[in-house]
Amino acid sequence: MEIPLEVGTSPTLGIRGLIATRDIRKGEVIERCPVVFIDNRHTEALKQTAINNFWYEWNKQYRCIVLGYGSLYNHSYKPNAKYHYDYRNRRLVYTTLRDIRKGEELFINYNGVPNDRSKVDDIYVDGATHG
């Protein structure tokens, strides 16, 4: 599977971001990312590491680190991509919410639901630091 992304500098945040390397159609699968599980009993230890800001909640027992580009998407309350959990195949699948032009940054909503406006702590949100 060709992954239509590259790591670049976010034009809006000035930090690392994922940039489209070609036009991507609405509803297109961007990538299917395998995950590495971390038992929730290790949450406090995880918080002491560099990967603390890159994990996803998988279920009540595990968190996970998403491989591929999955842990590098920046957050926005106006995302142009989304993800869903593929529990059967132990991966996250990222798809577009609208057409994306080559050179445009891809964003997801860290809350997991594109229109969820719940506060997200200690991250860059729509160009400003919140926390």
TADA-V712661 format. One record per backbone hydrogen bond with DSSP energy under -0.5 kcal/mol. NH is the residue of the N-H (numbers start at 1). CO is the residue of the C=O. E is the energy in kcal/mol with one decimal. If there is no record, write none. Layout:
nh=NH co=CO e=E
nh=NH co=CO e=E
//
This chain:
nh=4 co=2 e=-0.6
nh=5 co=3 e=-1.2
nh=6 co=19 e=-1.5
nh=8 co=17 e=-2.9
nh=10 co=8 e=-0.5
nh=10 co=15 e=-3.9
nh=14 co=10 e=-2.1
nh=17 co=8 e=-2.5
nh=18 co=106 e=-0.5
nh=19 co=6 e=-3.0
nh=19 co=17 e=-0.5
nh=20 co=104 e=-2.8
nh=21 co=4 e=-2.0
nh=22 co=4 e=-0.6
nh=24 co=100 e=-3.0
nh=27 co=96 e=-1.3
nh=28 co=25 e=-1.9
nh=30 co=94 e=-3.1
nh=31 co=94 e=-1.1
nh=33 co=31 e=-0.5
nh=33 co=92 e=-3.3
nh=34 co=32 e=-0.5
nh=35 co=90 e=-1.2
nh=36 co=65 e=-2.4
nh=38 co=63 e=-2.6
nh=40 co=61 e=-2.9
nh=42 co=39 e=-2.4
nh=43 co=40 e=-1.7
nh=46 co=42 e=-2.6
nh=47 co=43 e=-2.1
nh=48 co=44 e=-0.5
nh=48 co=45 e=-1.2
nh=49 co=46 e=-2.1
nh=52 co=49 e=-1.3
nh=53 co=50 e=-0.6
nh=54 co=51 e=-2.0
nh=55 co=52 e=-0.6
nh=56 co=64 e=-2.7
nh=58 co=62 e=-2.1
nh=59 co=62 e=-2.0
nh=63 co=38 e=-2.8
nh=64 co=56 e=-2.6
nh=65 co=36 e=-2.5
nh=66 co=54 e=-0.6
nh=66 co=64 e=-0.5
nh=67 co=34 e=-2.8
nh=67 co=65 e=-0.5
nh=70 co=67 e=-1.3
nh=71 co=66 e=-0.7
nh=72 co=69 e=-2.6
nh=73 co=70 e=-0.6
nh=74 co=106 e=-0.8
nh=75 co=124 e=-0.5
nh=76 co=108 e=-1.7
nh=79 co=76 e=-0.5
nh=80 co=107 e=-1.1
nh=81 co=107 e=-1.6
nh=82 co=95 e=-2.7
nh=84 co=93 e=-1.9
nh=86 co=91 e=-3.0
nh=87 co=85 e=-0.9
nh=90 co=86 e=-0.7
nh=90 co=87 e=-0.6
nh=91 co=86 e=-1.6
nh=92 co=33 e=-2.3
nh=93 co=84 e=-2.5
nh=94 co=31 e=-2.6
nh=95 co=82 e=-2.4
nh=96 co=28 e=-1.6
nh=97 co=80 e=-2.7
nh=98 co=80 e=-0.9
nh=100 co=24 e=-2.9
nh=103 co=20 e=-2.7
nh=104 co=101 e=-2.2
nh=106 co=18 e=-2.7
nh=108 co=74 e=-2.3
nh=110 co=108 e=-0.7
nh=112 co=109 e=-2.4
nh=116 co=113 e=-2.2
nh=117 co=115 e=-0.5
nh=123 co=130 e=-0.9
nh=125 co=123 e=-0.5
nh=125 co=128 e=-3.4
nh=126 co=75 e=-0.9
nh=128 co=125 e=-1.9
nh=130 co=123 e=-2.2
//
